[in-house]
Amino acid sequence: MDEQIATSIADAILDGVFPPGSTLPPERELAEQLGVNRTSLRQGLARLQQMGMIEVRHGSGSVVCDPEGLTHPAVVEALVRKLGPDFLVELLEIRAGLGPMIGRLAAERRSPDDAEALQAALSAVWEADSAAARQAADLAFFGVLIHSTRNRALGLLYRWVEHAFGGREHELTVAYADADAVVADLRAITEAVLARDATRAAAAVEGYLHASALRMVAAYSRRADANLHENR
């Protein structure tokens, strides 16, 4: 319930109903508008405060912050939800931009244990029996790949982008329906990293992230269009 309340208020903030610097209505009034009790409302407001979308000031109430200045993954996910495929493309551009660095560093720095883990992760993708299972295995594969770079800051950046989807990954699952395409690209990455071919690994990771981004945007657009028709 608190997540739904936070989402409703966040959407209102992004829509400009509550502009930056304004104060949210008093709790009693806001609870009535949303049709919730004040306990649930407080939990939702706490969530918004954690996201950085509001600032609670004694004597002033809940003051709305400027969303453009926020970097919390939940805020980014809210922007994806509101702005749709165009913003998703921008988010995925960042993800793809990290690809060459991930591939190059993994090839240069991977250990024998990393090589074994990467092969096991590739096998898990191959053995996945559904698009959802393949998606989860893909995320695990990239977890191993990024660990191989020995660059913790890079890992944080990549996870930030992944977490920005905010649990809406199910809307992108269809992008993993083509098992052959996913496995072929991940195998090319694995082979390049195992061969310590930094140039080939960089190109392979960038190419895969670009191709998967195109599939994700197409999947998200189809889902958004379907939801639009259902609500008419």
Residue pairs with C-beta under 8 A, 6 or more apart in sequence:
1 36
1 40
1 43
1 44
2 40
2 43
2 44
2 46
2 47
3 44
3 47
4 44
5 34
5 36
5 40
5 41
5 43
5 44
5 45
5 47
6 44
6 45
6 47
6 48
6 51
7 78
8 34
8 44
9 18
9 24
9 30
9 34
9 44
9 45
9 48
9 53
10 48
10 51
10 53
10 74
10 75
10 78
11 78
11 81
11 82
12 18
13 53
13 54
13 64
13 67
14 67
14 78
14 79
14 82
15 82
18 24
18 64
19 64
20 64
20 65
20 66
20 67
21 63
21 64
21 66
22 63
22 64
23 60
23 61
23 62
23 63
23 64
24 30
24 45
24 54
24 61
24 62
24 63
24 64
25 33
26 61
27 38
27 41
27 42
27 45
28 38
30 41
31 37
31 38
31 40
31 41
34 41
36 44
45 54
45 56
45 62
48 54
48 62
49 55
49 56
49 62
50 72
51 70
51 72
51 74
51 75
52 65
52 70
52 72
52 75
53 64
53 65
53 67
53 70
53 75
54 62
54 63
54 64
54 65
55 62
55 63
55 65
56 62
56 63
57 63
67 75
67 78
67 79
71 160
73 160
73 163
73 164
73 166
74 166
76 91
76 164
76 166
77 164
77 165
77 166
77 167
77 168
78 166
79 87
80 87
80 88
80 91
80 164
80 165
80 166
80 168
81 166
81 168
84 220
84 221
84 224
85 217
85 220
85 221
85 224
88 216
88 217
88 220
89 213
89 217
91 161
91 164
92 209
92 213
92 216
92 217
93 213
94 161
95 158
95 161
95 162
95 209
95 213
96 206
96 209
96 210
96 213
98 154
98 157
98 158
98 161
98 209
99 202
99 205
99 206
99 207
99 208
99 209
99 210
100 202
100 203
100 205
100 206
101 149
101 151
101 154
101 202
102 142
102 145
102 146
102 149
102 154
102 158
102 205
103 189
103 192
103 193
103 198
103 201
103 202
103 203
103 204
103 205
103 206
104 198
104 199
104 201
104 202
105 148
105 149
105 150
105 151
105 154
106 114
106 145
106 146
106 148
106 149
106 193
106 201
106 205
107 192
107 193
107 195
107 196
107 197
107 198
107 200
107 201
107 202
108 196
108 198
109 148
109 149
109 150
110 118
110 148
110 193
110 194
110 196
111 148
114 144
114 147
114 148
115 193
115 194
117 144
117 147
118 141
118 144
118 145
118 148
118 190
118 193
118 194
119 190
119 194
121 137
121 140
121 141
121 143
121 144
121 145
122 141
122 183
122 186
122 187
122 190
124 137
124 140
124 141
125 134
125 137
125 138
125 141
125 182
125 183
125 186
126 179
126 183
127 137
128 134
128 136
128 137
128 179
131 173
131 174
131 175
131 176
131 177
132 170
132 173
132 176
134 176
134 179
134 182
135 169
135 172
135 173
135 175
135 176
138 176
138 182
138 186
138 212
139 162
141 186
142 158
145 189
145 193
145 205
146 154
146 155
146 158
147 155
148 193
149 155
165 172
171 219
171 220
171 223
172 216
172 219
172 220
173 219
174 215
174 219
174 222
175 212
175 215
175 216
175 218
175 219
176 182
176 215
178 215
181 211
182 212
185 204
185 207
185 208
185 211
185 212
186 208
188 204
188 207
188 208
189 201
189 204
189 205
189 208
192 200
192 201
192 204
193 201
